[in-house]
Amino acid sequence: MSEQETLKILTVLRAAYPMFYRGLKDGDAKAVVNLWQIQFAEDSYKDVSLAVHTLISTRTDTFPPVIGEIKEVLRSITHPDEIPSGDAWDMVMKCIKRGGYHAAEDWANLPAEVRAAVSVDEIKRHAENEDFNEGVEKSLFLKRWAVMRDKRKTEQQMPQSLRAQIEARRTALETAQPPQITAEPAEPIQKPAEPVQKPAEATKYENLDIRAYLSGKRS
């Protein structure tokens, strides 16, 4: 959408929810227009308008729909052919029932979304497993499918420019070299200096004949 088309969308929302936009300052209004322009720059005005009018006619809230709600409806409009989880599992089961011999060929004929959720080896292993439990494997597949569906949904609702920034950031983090920690050479341990022994001071008895002194014969 162009900026003028974004203004048209916001004008519709303002008409539908006048109390919410009452008293909006010029600076805040410009920020709102700028945000919506970024978020819907890659979407057509016709599709966004259809999504907005769908929400206005079906919601009972007194506040306008947020961007995420609009993108949710927009996605259902632009991706009507998304495979339901039950149908995806039925496709996998048909491959399993045909046997492991046809696994590679059958897997290649599956839609890309289903191929991403199950591998050739899984189909072959299930087909050749006599103890295959369909209930357990179906439950595991549906959980995996839900996670992948939510991931696709998030990616599809984000602007391409934002997805590119996220991908570039992930790549940078994956290729970044961990910091090299270099140990500094340890300083040699200095032994404490031994105390200097001072020579004993001479006393007045140093040259005294002890035996003579004790016997009373003093010189």
PAPAKE-167996 format. One line per field, with one value per residue (C-alpha): residue number from 0; residue in one letter; x, y negated, z. Coordinates in steps of 0.02 Angstrom, whole numbers, plus 50000, padded with zeros to 5 digits. Example, Ala and Ser with C-alpha at 12.3 -4.5 7.8 and 13.67 -1.06 7.14 Angstrom:
seq <- (0,1);
type <- (A,S);
x <- (50615,50684);
y <- (50225,50053);
z <- (50390,50357);
This chain:
seq <- (0,1,2,3,4,5,6,7,8,9,10,11,12,13,14,15,16,17,18,19,20,21,22,23,24,25,26,27,28,29,30,31,32,33,34,35,36,37,38,39,40,41,42,43,44,45,46,47,48,49,50,51,52,53,54,55,56,57,58,59,60,61,62,63,64,65,66,67,68,69,70,71,72,73,74,75,76,77,78,79,80,81,82,83,84,85,86,87,88,89,90,91,92,93,94,95,96,97,98,99,100,101,102,103,104,105,106,107,108,109,110,111,112,113,114,115,116,117,118,119,120,121,122,123,124,125,126,127,128,129,130,131,132,133,134,135,136,137,138,139,140,141,142,143,144,145,146,147,148,149,150,151,152,153,154,155,156,157,158,159,160,161,162,163,164,165,166,167,168,169,170,171,172,173,174,175,176,177,178,179,180,181,182,183,184,185,186,187,188,189,190,191,192,193,194,195,196,197,198,199,200,201,202,203,204,205,206,207,208,209,210,211,212,213,214,215,216,217,218);
type <- (M,S,E,Q,E,T,L,K,I,L,T,V,L,R,A,A,Y,P,M,F,Y,R,G,L,K,D,G,D,A,K,A,V,V,N,L,W,Q,I,Q,F,A,E,D,S,Y,K,D,V,S,L,A,V,H,T,L,I,S,T,R,T,D,T,F,P,P,V,I,G,E,I,K,E,V,L,R,S,I,T,H,P,D,E,I,P,S,G,D,A,W,D,M,V,M,K,C,I,K,R,G,G,Y,H,A,A,E,D,W,A,N,L,P,A,E,V,R,A,A,V,S,V,D,E,I,K,R,H,A,E,N,E,D,F,N,E,G,V,E,K,S,L,F,L,K,R,W,A,V,M,R,D,K,R,K,T,E,Q,Q,M,P,Q,S,L,R,A,Q,I,E,A,R,R,T,A,L,E,T,A,Q,P,P,Q,I,T,A,E,P,A,E,P,I,Q,K,P,A,E,P,V,Q,K,P,A,E,A,T,K,Y,E,N,L,D,I,R,A,Y,L,S,G,K,R,S);
x <- (50000,50052,50048,49887,49805,49863,49778,49618,49622,49650,49510,49391,49447,49426,49248,49209,49289,49277,49298,49465,49546,49473,49605,49747,49891,49976,50139,50049,49946,50104,50181,50026,50027,50213,50192,50046,50138,50286,50179,50069,50189,50196,50008,49880,49756,49613,49661,49695,49532,49438,49519,49479,49298,49282,49340,49231,49078,49114,49196,49094,49237,49230,49412,49488,49576,49763,49885,49905,49717,49710,49858,49773,49619,49729,49823,49662,49617,49784,49818,49651,49732,49820,49805,49706,49803,49683,49701,49891,49890,49774,49902,50038,49932,49901,50089,50113,49977,50057,50211,50394,50437,50343,50396,50518,50401,50248,50343,50402,50220,50165,50139,50291,50212,50179,50353,50425,50329,50374,50528,50545,50627,50480,50355,50459,50486,50301,50253,50368,50328,50205,50172,50131,50010,49913,49837,50004,50090,49945,49952,50139,50118,49978,50084,50228,50110,50042,50216,50264,50097,50124,50299,50234,50096,50219,50334,50192,50121,50287,50342,50474,50595,50578,50601,50760,50828,50792,50871,51026,51040,51025,51158,51274,51253,51282,51441,51513,51674,51675,51795,51968,52023,52212,52289,52420,52585,52589,52716,52850,52816,52938,52998,52995,53166,53241,53274,53453,53531,53622,53782,53762,53825,53975,53943,54054,54070,54131,54317,54285,54358,54198,54285,54390,54239,54139,54286,54305,54472,54440,54579);
y <- (50000,49822,49691,49618,49790,49814,49651,49714,49871,49772,49653,49801,49861,49688,49680,49851,49816,49627,49632,49722,49593,49440,49320,49401,49277,49238,49320,49479,49482,49472,49615,49721,49688,49728,49893,49950,49900,50009,50158,50158,50088,50255,50290,50228,50094,50203,50351,50244,50150,50314,50380,50220,50218,50403,50367,50213,50313,50465,50398,50332,50241,50054,50031,50052,50211,50217,50249,50432,50463,50382,50484,50643,50609,50547,50711,50811,50705,50719,50902,50991,51151,51195,51380,51427,51536,51683,51681,51675,51832,51922,51890,51965,52118,52152,52156,52273,52393,52405,52480,52439,52485,52331,52216,52107,52084,52049,51928,51828,51806,51733,51544,51450,51414,51599,51650,51530,51619,51799,51881,52023,52130,52103,52159,52311,52356,52342,52442,52586,52584,52721,52636,52468,52373,52250,52159,52123,52073,51963,51871,51841,51782,51660,51582,51561,51491,51362,51300,51284,51201,51070,51038,51015,50904,50792,50779,50741,50604,50515,50386,50453,50318,50374,50558,50511,50419,50567,50689,50580,50570,50758,50786,50663,50751,50923,50870,50764,50833,50855,50738,50810,50811,50803,50839,50716,50796,50823,50723,50826,50853,50752,50838,50726,50662,50749,50633,50580,50652,50517,50572,50590,50439,50464,50460,50416,50603,50649,50666,50723,50886,50966,51094,50960,50851,50989,51039,50859,50836,50675,50583);
z <- (50000,49971,50107,50036,50038,50217,50263,50182,50289,50448,50400,50389,50561,50633,50565,50638,50808,50834,51023,51011,50897,50982,51046,50948,50935,50769,50821,50875,50715,50609,50708,50680,50493,50482,50577,50470,50312,50361,50411,50256,50126,50034,50039,49916,49968,49907,50018,50173,50149,50134,50293,50390,50335,50379,50557,50575,50525,50634,50793,50938,51024,51052,51003,50829,50774,50797,50656,50701,50687,50518,50457,50519,50410,50269,50271,50257,50105,50017,50063,50043,49984,50147,50182,50339,50461,50441,50251,50268,50376,50253,50117,50224,50265,50081,50055,50203,50143,49970,50052,50072,49892,49827,49971,49874,49726,49834,49946,49795,49739,49907,49924,49987,50157,50187,50128,50255,50394,50351,50274,50150,50283,50401,50271,50228,50411,50451,50297,50345,50530,50577,50744,50665,50778,50672,50820,50901,50739,50687,50853,50834,50655,50699,50837,50716,50584,50707,50750,50567,50524,50660,50594,50417,50481,50573,50423,50303,50414,50435,50305,50188,50243,50424,50378,50283,50435,50549,50427,50410,50599,50617,50485,50571,50738,50660,50570,50709,50780,50968,51055,51076,51256,51270,51437,51490,51543,51727,51821,51907,52088,52192,52347,52498,52540,52688,52834,52852,53007,53100,53187,53373,53468,53576,53762,53906,53943,53771,53818,53995,54057,54121,54234,54313,54338,54420,54534,54592,54509,54416,54331);
